[in-house]
Amino acid sequence: MSPFSLRISDRVAAVQPSATLTISTKAKELAASGKNVIDMSAGEPDFNTPDFLIEAAYSAMKKGKTKYTAVAGTIDLRKAISAKFKNENGLDYPPEQISVANGAKHTLYNIFQAILNPGDEILVPTPDWVSYKEMAHLASAVPVDVPTSQADGFYLHREALEKALTPKTRALVINSPSNPTGALYSRKNLEEIADFAVKNNILVISDEIYEKLVYDGAEFVSIASLGPEIFERTITVNGLSKSHAMTGWRIGYAGGPKVLISAINTLQSHSTSNAVTFCQDASVAALNDTSDFVERCRSTFEKRRDLIHSLITAIPGITCVKPLGAFYVFPDVSSFYGKTIMGKPINNGLEFCAHLLDTVHVAAVPGSAFDSDAHLRLSYATSEENIREAIRRIAEFVKGA
Ligand SMILES: Cc1ncc(COP(=O)(O)O)c(C=O)c1O
């Protein structure tokens, strides 16, 4: 008998393992060996889920909400989402045009699977969140970069979109506020994007997961609210992870065209079925909540953003846009590439971050994970004390250049 040789499908084997893994594994090892590591790589709020949501889930379980629900989510949750879309975003999605999944990441995965055929192209503005391109690959589609730059606050220019457009372009994914840049698209920018999508008949996937984390009184706009033509060409994605400190609860959702929602539901009916039942009940409580929980988190993040931005931009050789949203800063540290820092030559972001971790024990995510090697991503979902100490250490590190 020949030995068994386990073969991974070409589709999955082609997926890139996360470039951030090396850093986070190393950070954990260092911390376990007793080093005082400051982790600035977190992609989730550092607040606990509020008690009233934990109680809502507990009470749902006690009431027997431990069974399957409709694949698309309970009618109560879809009604609450429908009301949220209407009241907060000016979007008219009835419950049958809403689908709930196990986190916004799952929602996005479902959408990519439902709309992309092999060889189809999807436009991805860069710097980009780590999963969009891999999700495209998993649908045998081709992600196409649409570059944006720090020089104008990561504005998504129409010319850049036109340049990336081909007869195979099927969709455009946008993420405002953005992970990793924290950039928020202005109404004017969204109008340009919408006009491009309508003229070229392209579907827009609008990832609005950081919607609630917007600063300086800036206006958050859902692209689908800009008119009936863009509304019918958009699927709007959101979730509870970032707004309600519910990352582990895994609730995400989308509102969109009926045919697409129905395709997603069919796909999901053969993969995960419904999102966790009692988490759906807690999500109804979150969406109907009138307390100041979300605002308290937002204003805490805003204070931290002011702090981290003022400290990081005071370091010679580092430039950084003041982000209007999310909980990341995305400084450009490329002026240090090609130099020797604390005894080691540094040629790129991965080497910068690895050496930063080794020497001063600060964990940051190299920008190459987001297709922008000049930058690194620092999350400020951590205490002011950690922020001050991390930036002090980064300043000390680059002083050695
Ligand atoms: C831009 C973006 N979209 C979607 C997600 C997925 O969020 P979740 O699956 O926790 O709802 C994340 C999480 O990090 C994100 O940063």
The ligand as an SDF file (V2000), in Angstrom:
LIG
                    3D

 16 16  0  0  0  0  0  0  0  0999 V2000
  -12.5650   46.1520    8.2120 C   0  0  0  0  0  0  0  0  0  0  0  0
  -13.1590   44.9920    8.9340 C   0  0  0  0  0  0  0  0  0  0  0  0
  -14.2320   44.3750    8.4100 N   0  0  0  0  0  0  0  0  0  0  0  0
  -14.7960   43.3280    9.0130 C   0  0  0  0  0  0  0  0  0  0  0  0
  -14.2930   42.8320   10.1950 C   0  0  0  0  0  0  0  0  0  0  0  0
  -14.9500   41.6200   10.7910 C   0  0  0  0  0  0  0  0  0  0  0  0
  -15.5810   41.8400   11.9950 O   0  0  0  0  0  0  0  0  0  0  0  0
  -16.4190   40.6970   12.7280 P   0  0  0  0  0  0  0  0  0  0  0  0
  -16.2970   39.4480   11.9270 O   0  0  0  0  0  0  0  0  0  0  0  0
  -15.8420   40.5770   14.0850 O   0  0  0  0  0  0  0  0  0  0  0  0
  -17.8320   41.1900   12.7570 O   0  0  0  0  0  0  0  0  0  0  0  0
  -13.1720   43.4360   10.7860 C   0  0  0  0  0  0  0  0  0  0  0  0
  -12.5850   42.8820   12.0200 C   0  0  0  0  0  0  0  0  0  0  0  0
  -11.4440   43.0800   12.3470 O   0  0  0  0  0  0  0  0  0  0  0  0
  -12.6040   44.5500   10.1440 C   0  0  0  0  0  0  0  0  0  0  0  0
  -11.5400   45.1830   10.6780 O   0  0  0  0  0  0  0  0  0  0  0  0
  1  2  1  0
  2  3  1  0
  2 15  2  0
  3  4  2  0
  4  5  1  0
  5  6  1  0
  5 12  2  0
  6  7  1  0
  7  8  1  0
  8  9  2  0
  8 10  1  0
  8 11  1  0
 12 13  1  0
 12 15  1  0
 13 14  2  0
 15 16  1  0
M  END
$$$$
